[in-house]
Amino acid sequence: MDLQSLVIGVHDYTHQRLPQYIEELRELCAIDSDSHYKPGLDLMAAKLGERMRNLGMQVNIVEREVWGNDLLGSMRGQGSGNVLLLGHTDTVYPIGTADERPLRVDSETIYGPGVCDMKGCLLSAIYAIEALLSMEKRPFAELRFLCVSDEEILQRHCIDLIEEACRDCQGALVLEAARANGDIVSARKGNAGYTLIAHGRSAHAGVEPEKGYNAITEIAHQVLQFQSLNGWREGITINAGLISGGTAINVVPELAQARFDLRYLHTRDRIATEARWHEMMMQKLVPGTELTLEVSPDTKEPMISTPESLKLAHQAQEIALLLGFSINHVSTGGSSDGSYVSHFGIPVLDGLGPVGGLDHSPGEYLLMDSIAPRTALLAGLLAIIGSQEIQ
C-alpha cells in the first residue's frame, strides 16, 4: 500500500467514527486527573490500558505508590523501525473541575478540561493505531505508546521510563496538540526553574528597625537585576513568577524568596545566565543579607532541530499535502517531554495531536474538523519511521 492510500484510509476511518471518538473523549474528560490526584490518574491509565489491550497491544501498568500510575503499551509489527508515541495523562485542573465543566460540543469546537492537553491527543493516537490495524497494516518493527503521569509538574518520576522507552527507537512522535494555527513543533526552548532565597535579620519595625536586615527589600532588588537579563541573548526569557516573605508588617523580614522561570535556545545560554546572576548576587542593596540560588532538578534542555528531526518535519509537510492541507513547523518557548527525547538522541517531532488551544484555562478547546486529518498525519509519520517500504 502506498503512503497516500494509507493516510487517506486512516482519515476516512477516523472521520466515520467521530461520534464514537467524542463519546470516548467525554468519558476521559469526566476524570479528574490533576498531577497530584492518584485515583484519577490511575483510572486514566486503566482505561487507556484497556483500550490498548483491546487493540492487541501488550500493556504494562507501571504501579506507583504515591504518584499516579504510568502506562506503556507495545506491539510488534512487520516493519523495520521502532517508533515511540509519547503523551501524558495528567492535567492541571483541581479536583471537581470535571463535574463543574463537563465536555461540551459547540458547532465544530469541543470544550472541556484536558481536551487538547492532552486527552483528545491520546485518543487520536489510539484511533491512528486502530485504523492501521483495520487495514491489516503494522508498518513498524515495534510500536511503543508511553503515557506518563507527571508531565505538568516539576517533581518528575518518569524520566527513566522515557529513556527506557526511547532505547533503540528510530523516531519519536510527541502527542501535544498542534498549535492553534495548525503548526507542528520541530524545536522547543530549554526550561529551568530557580529559587532565590534572601536571609536577613528580623527586628521591630518601629522601635529598632536599624537592627534588621530586610530580606524583602533585597529580594526586590535582585528580582529587578535578574529580570534585566531578559533578551540579553537571543531567545532568553526570564519570568519572576512567585515571590514571598515576611511574617507581619511591623517586623523587619528575616526571610524572603522569589522563583524564576528561564527559557533558552542553547544550553550555553543557560550556563551564561546563571553566571551573570551569581555576579548580580554580589551586588547587594541591603548589607548583612545572604543570598542563595537553588536550581530545580527538573531542567529540560532544548528540543533541538537535528537534521533527522527536520527530515521528519519535511515528511510531515509532504503527508499533509497528500491529505489536502499544508502545515508549518516551528520552534516554541513551551516545554514538553520531547526535550528529554531529543536529549536521549532520538529524532523527534512534536505537536502531532489535533488542533487545539487555550490549554490550562476554562476555554481549552479542540477543533473537531482537525481530528481525522491529524490522526491520519500521525499514522503516516508512524509508518514512515517504522517501515522503509512506505514511499
URUR-V18153 format. One record per residue. N is the residue number from 1. SS is DSSP state (alpha for helix, beta for strand, coil for the rest). PSI is psi in whole degrees, 0 to 359 (none if undefined). NEAR is the number of other ideal C-beta (glycine too) atoms within 8 Angstrom. Layout:
# URUR-V18153
n:N ss:SS psi:PSI near:NEAR
n:N ss:SS psi:PSI near:NEAR
This chain:
# URUR-V18153
n:1 ss:coil psi:132 near:7
n:2 ss:coil psi:164 near:7
n:3 ss:alpha psi:319 near:12
n:4 ss:alpha psi:316 near:7
n:5 ss:alpha psi:322 near:8
n:6 ss:alpha psi:310 near:17
n:7 ss:alpha psi:325 near:15
n:8 ss:alpha psi:323 near:11
n:9 ss:alpha psi:318 near:11
n:10 ss:alpha psi:318 near:16
n:11 ss:alpha psi:310 near:13
n:12 ss:alpha psi:319 near:9
n:13 ss:alpha psi:312 near:13
n:14 ss:alpha psi:317 near:17
n:15 ss:alpha psi:319 near:8
n:16 ss:alpha psi:339 near:6
n:17 ss:coil psi:20 near:9
n:18 ss:alpha psi:319 near:11
n:19 ss:alpha psi:319 near:6
n:20 ss:alpha psi:318 near:7
n:21 ss:alpha psi:315 near:12
n:22 ss:alpha psi:321 near:12
n:23 ss:alpha psi:322 near:8
n:24 ss:alpha psi:319 near:10
n:25 ss:alpha psi:324 near:15
n:26 ss:alpha psi:318 near:11
n:27 ss:alpha psi:319 near:9
n:28 ss:alpha psi:321 near:13
n:29 ss:alpha psi:348 near:14
n:30 ss:coil psi:359 near:8
n:31 ss:coil psi:120 near:11
n:32 ss:coil psi:122 near:11
n:33 ss:coil psi:44 near:13
n:34 ss:beta psi:149 near:12
n:35 ss:coil psi:337 near:13
n:36 ss:coil psi:3 near:5
n:37 ss:coil psi:90 near:11
n:38 ss:alpha psi:317 near:11
n:39 ss:alpha psi:317 near:6
n:40 ss:alpha psi:319 near:13
n:41 ss:alpha psi:321 near:16
n:42 ss:alpha psi:322 near:10
n:43 ss:alpha psi:321 near:10
n:44 ss:alpha psi:312 near:15
n:45 ss:alpha psi:320 near:16
n:46 ss:alpha psi:315 near:10
n:47 ss:alpha psi:315 near:11
n:48 ss:alpha psi:324 near:13
n:49 ss:alpha psi:319 near:12
n:50 ss:alpha psi:320 near:8
n:51 ss:alpha psi:316 near:10
n:52 ss:alpha psi:318 near:13
n:53 ss:alpha psi:323 near:10
n:54 ss:alpha psi:341 near:6
n:55 ss:coil psi:357 near:11
n:56 ss:coil psi:12 near:6
n:57 ss:coil psi:149 near:12
n:58 ss:beta psi:130 near:6
n:59 ss:beta psi:130 near:10
n:60 ss:beta psi:113 near:8
n:61 ss:beta psi:116 near:10
n:62 ss:beta psi:105 near:9
n:63 ss:coil psi:136 near:5
n:64 ss:coil psi:140 near:11
n:65 ss:coil psi:318 near:4
n:66 ss:coil psi:312 near:4
n:67 ss:coil psi:173 near:9
n:68 ss:coil psi:150 near:17
n:69 ss:coil psi:151 near:13
n:70 ss:beta psi:167 near:14
n:71 ss:beta psi:130 near:16
n:72 ss:beta psi:116 near:13
n:73 ss:beta psi:150 near:14
n:74 ss:beta psi:156 near:11
n:75 ss:beta psi:137 near:13
n:76 ss:beta psi:150 near:6
n:77 ss:coil psi:199 near:11
n:78 ss:coil psi:9 near:5
n:79 ss:coil psi:195 near:13
n:80 ss:coil psi:355 near:6
n:81 ss:coil psi:147 near:13
n:82 ss:beta psi:134 near:12
n:83 ss:beta psi:137 near:16
n:84 ss:beta psi:127 near:15
n:85 ss:beta psi:128 near:14
n:86 ss:beta psi:126 near:14
n:87 ss:beta psi:185 near:15
n:88 ss:beta psi:147 near:11
n:89 ss:coil psi:347 near:15
n:90 ss:coil psi:151 near:15
n:91 ss:beta psi:180 near:11
n:92 ss:coil psi:2 near:7
n:93 ss:coil psi:137 near:9
n:94 ss:coil psi:161 near:6
n:95 ss:coil psi:135 near:7
n:96 ss:coil psi:343 near:7
n:97 ss:alpha psi:322 near:10
n:98 ss:alpha psi:321 near:12
n:99 ss:alpha psi:321 near:6
n:100 ss:alpha psi:328 near:5
n:101 ss:coil psi:67 near:9
n:102 ss:coil psi:160 near:9
n:103 ss:coil psi:138 near:12
n:104 ss:beta psi:150 near:7
n:105 ss:beta psi:123 near:9
n:106 ss:beta psi:102 near:5
n:107 ss:coil psi:246 near:4
n:108 ss:coil psi:16 near:5
n:109 ss:beta psi:134 near:10
n:110 ss:beta psi:127 near:14
n:111 ss:beta psi:148 near:12
n:112 ss:coil psi:161 near:13
n:113 ss:coil psi:114 near:10
n:114 ss:coil psi:6 near:14
n:115 ss:alpha psi:324 near:16
n:116 ss:alpha psi:342 near:15
n:117 ss:alpha psi:80 near:12
n:118 ss:alpha psi:39 near:13
n:119 ss:alpha psi:321 near:12
n:120 ss:alpha psi:330 near:17
n:121 ss:alpha psi:321 near:16
n:122 ss:alpha psi:318 near:14
n:123 ss:alpha psi:323 near:12
n:124 ss:alpha psi:319 near:16
n:125 ss:alpha psi:321 near:15
n:126 ss:alpha psi:316 near:12
n:127 ss:alpha psi:327 near:13
n:128 ss:alpha psi:315 near:15
n:129 ss:alpha psi:314 near:14
n:130 ss:alpha psi:319 near:10
n:131 ss:alpha psi:318 near:15
n:132 ss:alpha psi:316 near:15
n:133 ss:alpha psi:327 near:11
n:134 ss:alpha psi:335 near:7
n:135 ss:coil psi:11 near:11
n:136 ss:coil psi:41 near:5
n:137 ss:coil psi:129 near:9
n:138 ss:coil psi:72 near:12
n:139 ss:coil psi:60 near:14
n:140 ss:coil psi:155 near:16
n:141 ss:coil psi:311 near:9
n:142 ss:beta psi:133 near:10
n:143 ss:beta psi:127 near:15
n:144 ss:beta psi:136 near:13
n:145 ss:beta psi:104 near:15
n:146 ss:beta psi:127 near:15
n:147 ss:beta psi:110 near:14
n:148 ss:beta psi:163 near:15
n:149 ss:coil psi:13 near:17
n:150 ss:coil psi:24 near:14
n:151 ss:coil psi:331 near:11
n:152 ss:coil psi:2 near:8
n:153 ss:coil psi:168 near:9
n:154 ss:coil psi:337 near:7
n:155 ss:coil psi:86 near:6
n:156 ss:coil psi:143 near:9
n:157 ss:coil psi:5 near:7
n:158 ss:coil psi:5 near:11
n:159 ss:alpha psi:318 near:8
n:160 ss:alpha psi:327 near:6
n:161 ss:alpha psi:320 near:12
n:162 ss:alpha psi:316 near:15
n:163 ss:alpha psi:317 near:10
n:164 ss:alpha psi:318 near:7
n:165 ss:alpha psi:333 near:12
n:166 ss:alpha psi:341 near:11
n:167 ss:coil psi:129 near:6
n:168 ss:coil psi:19 near:3
n:169 ss:coil psi:146 near:13
n:170 ss:coil psi:350 near:8
n:171 ss:beta psi:157 near:15
n:172 ss:beta psi:142 near:15
n:173 ss:beta psi:116 near:15
n:174 ss:beta psi:135 near:16
n:175 ss:coil psi:23 near:14
n:176 ss:coil psi:154 near:14
n:177 ss:beta psi:152 near:16
n:178 ss:beta psi:154 near:14
n:179 ss:coil psi:163 near:13
n:180 ss:coil psi:332 near:7
n:181 ss:coil psi:5 near:4
n:182 ss:coil psi:354 near:10
n:183 ss:coil psi:148 near:11
n:184 ss:beta psi:173 near:15
n:185 ss:beta psi:122 near:18
n:186 ss:beta psi:350 near:13
n:187 ss:beta psi:150 near:12
n:188 ss:beta psi:149 near:16
n:189 ss:coil psi:157 near:15
n:190 ss:beta psi:161 near:16
n:191 ss:beta psi:124 near:11
n:192 ss:beta psi:147 near:12
n:193 ss:beta psi:147 near:13
n:194 ss:beta psi:148 near:12
n:195 ss:beta psi:119 near:11
n:196 ss:beta psi:125 near:17
n:197 ss:beta psi:130 near:11
n:198 ss:beta psi:125 near:16
n:199 ss:beta psi:120 near:10
n:200 ss:coil psi:216 near:17
n:201 ss:beta psi:133 near:9
n:202 ss:coil psi:155 near:9
n:203 ss:beta psi:165 near:11
n:204 ss:beta psi:126 near:9
n:205 ss:coil psi:341 near:9
n:206 ss:coil psi:321 near:5
n:207 ss:coil psi:312 near:4
n:208 ss:coil psi:60 near:7
n:209 ss:alpha psi:334 near:10
n:210 ss:alpha psi:344 near:5
n:211 ss:alpha psi:354 near:7
n:212 ss:coil psi:158 near:13
n:213 ss:beta psi:111 near:12
n:214 ss:coil psi:106 near:11
n:215 ss:alpha psi:327 near:17
n:216 ss:alpha psi:317 near:11
n:217 ss:alpha psi:318 near:9
n:218 ss:alpha psi:318 near:17
n:219 ss:alpha psi:317 near:15
n:220 ss:alpha psi:318 near:8
n:221 ss:alpha psi:315 near:11
n:222 ss:alpha psi:325 near:14
n:223 ss:alpha psi:315 near:12
n:224 ss:alpha psi:322 near:8
n:225 ss:alpha psi:312 near:9
n:226 ss:alpha psi:315 near:14
n:227 ss:alpha psi:338 near:9
n:228 ss:coil psi:345 near:7
n:229 ss:coil psi:2 near:11
n:230 ss:coil psi:121 near:8
n:231 ss:coil psi:10 near:7
n:232 ss:coil psi:335 near:8
n:233 ss:coil psi:153 near:9
n:234 ss:coil psi:129 near:5
n:235 ss:coil psi:352 near:11
n:236 ss:coil psi:123 near:15
n:237 ss:beta psi:139 near:11
n:238 ss:beta psi:131 near:12
n:239 ss:beta psi:119 near:6
n:240 ss:beta psi:101 near:11
n:241 ss:beta psi:336 near:6
n:242 ss:beta psi:141 near:6
n:243 ss:beta psi:140 near:10
n:244 ss:beta psi:160 near:6
n:245 ss:beta psi:164 near:11
n:246 ss:coil psi:165 near:10
n:247 ss:coil psi:329 near:6
n:248 ss:coil psi:158 near:5
n:249 ss:coil psi:343 near:5
n:250 ss:coil psi:18 near:6
n:251 ss:beta psi:127 near:12
n:252 ss:beta psi:121 near:14
n:253 ss:coil psi:133 near:13
n:254 ss:coil psi:335 near:12
n:255 ss:beta psi:139 near:11
n:256 ss:beta psi:155 near:15
n:257 ss:beta psi:155 near:12
n:258 ss:beta psi:143 near:14
n:259 ss:beta psi:136 near:12
n:260 ss:beta psi:147 near:13
n:261 ss:beta psi:127 near:11
n:262 ss:beta psi:129 near:13
n:263 ss:beta psi:142 near:11
n:264 ss:beta psi:152 near:15
n:265 ss:coil psi:331 near:10
n:266 ss:coil psi:142 near:9
n:267 ss:alpha psi:323 near:9
n:268 ss:alpha psi:330 near:6
n:269 ss:alpha psi:324 near:12
n:270 ss:alpha psi:314 near:13
n:271 ss:alpha psi:317 near:8
n:272 ss:alpha psi:323 near:9
n:273 ss:alpha psi:316 near:15
n:274 ss:alpha psi:319 near:10
n:275 ss:alpha psi:318 near:8
n:276 ss:alpha psi:320 near:10
n:277 ss:alpha psi:317 near:12
n:278 ss:alpha psi:326 near:9
n:279 ss:alpha psi:318 near:8
n:280 ss:alpha psi:327 near:10
n:281 ss:alpha psi:341 near:11
n:282 ss:coil psi:344 near:6
n:283 ss:coil psi:72 near:7
n:284 ss:coil psi:150 near:10
n:285 ss:coil psi:327 near:6
n:286 ss:coil psi:106 near:12
n:287 ss:coil psi:144 near:5
n:288 ss:coil psi:341 near:6
n:289 ss:coil psi:155 near:13
n:290 ss:beta psi:143 near:5
n:291 ss:beta psi:139 near:12
n:292 ss:beta psi:145 near:7
n:293 ss:beta psi:120 near:12
n:294 ss:beta psi:139 near:8
n:295 ss:beta psi:132 near:9
n:296 ss:coil psi:140 near:10
n:297 ss:coil psi:341 near:6
n:298 ss:coil psi:69 near:8
n:299 ss:coil psi:123 near:11
n:300 ss:beta psi:117 near:11
n:301 ss:coil psi:163 near:8
n:302 ss:coil psi:147 near:14
n:303 ss:beta psi:110 near:13
n:304 ss:coil psi:140 near:7
n:305 ss:coil psi:84 near:9
n:306 ss:coil psi:164 near:8
n:307 ss:alpha psi:322 near:5
n:308 ss:alpha psi:320 near:8
n:309 ss:alpha psi:320 near:15
n:310 ss:alpha psi:326 near:10
n:311 ss:alpha psi:318 near:9
n:312 ss:alpha psi:319 near:16
n:313 ss:alpha psi:318 near:13
n:314 ss:alpha psi:324 near:8
n:315 ss:alpha psi:324 near:10
n:316 ss:alpha psi:319 near:16
n:317 ss:alpha psi:322 near:12
n:318 ss:alpha psi:320 near:8
n:319 ss:alpha psi:318 near:15
n:320 ss:alpha psi:318 near:12
n:321 ss:alpha psi:324 near:9
n:322 ss:alpha psi:331 near:11
n:323 ss:coil psi:358 near:12
n:324 ss:coil psi:16 near:5
n:325 ss:coil psi:171 near:8
n:326 ss:coil psi:153 near:6
n:327 ss:coil psi:156 near:12
n:328 ss:coil psi:158 near:8
n:329 ss:beta psi:139 near:11
n:330 ss:beta psi:165 near:10
n:331 ss:beta psi:144 near:9
n:332 ss:beta psi:156 near:9
n:333 ss:coil psi:344 near:7
n:334 ss:coil psi:153 near:6
n:335 ss:coil psi:158 near:9
n:336 ss:coil psi:176 near:12
n:337 ss:coil psi:355 near:11
n:338 ss:alpha psi:333 near:16
n:339 ss:alpha psi:320 near:15
n:340 ss:alpha psi:317 near:11
n:341 ss:alpha psi:315 near:16
n:342 ss:alpha psi:318 near:15
n:343 ss:alpha psi:330 near:7
n:344 ss:coil psi:2 near:9
n:345 ss:coil psi:20 near:4
n:346 ss:coil psi:132 near:11
n:347 ss:coil psi:133 near:11
n:348 ss:beta psi:145 near:14
n:349 ss:beta psi:144 near:19
n:350 ss:beta psi:171 near:13
n:351 ss:coil psi:36 near:12
n:352 ss:coil psi:12 near:16
n:353 ss:beta psi:181 near:16
n:354 ss:beta psi:169 near:15
n:355 ss:beta psi:131 near:12
n:356 ss:beta psi:185 near:18
n:357 ss:beta psi:184 near:10
n:358 ss:coil psi:39 near:9
n:359 ss:coil psi:150 near:9
n:360 ss:coil psi:23 near:6
n:361 ss:coil psi:164 near:6
n:362 ss:coil psi:342 near:4
n:363 ss:coil psi:10 near:6
n:364 ss:coil psi:134 near:16
n:365 ss:beta psi:164 near:12
n:366 ss:beta psi:135 near:14
n:367 ss:beta psi:121 near:12
n:368 ss:alpha psi:320 near:11
n:369 ss:alpha psi:358 near:7
n:370 ss:alpha psi:349 near:13
n:371 ss:alpha psi:306 near:15
n:372 ss:alpha psi:313 near:12
n:373 ss:alpha psi:319 near:13
n:374 ss:alpha psi:331 near:14
n:375 ss:alpha psi:319 near:17
n:376 ss:alpha psi:321 near:17
n:377 ss:alpha psi:314 near:15
n:378 ss:alpha psi:315 near:16
n:379 ss:alpha psi:322 near:15
n:380 ss:alpha psi:318 near:15
n:381 ss:alpha psi:319 near:16
n:382 ss:alpha psi:317 near:16
n:383 ss:alpha psi:321 near:16
n:384 ss:alpha psi:315 near:12
n:385 ss:alpha psi:320 near:13
n:386 ss:alpha psi:343 near:16
n:387 ss:coil psi:126 near:13
n:388 ss:coil psi:350 near:6
n:389 ss:coil psi:343 near:6
n:390 ss:coil psi:127 near:11
n:391 ss:coil psi:none near:4
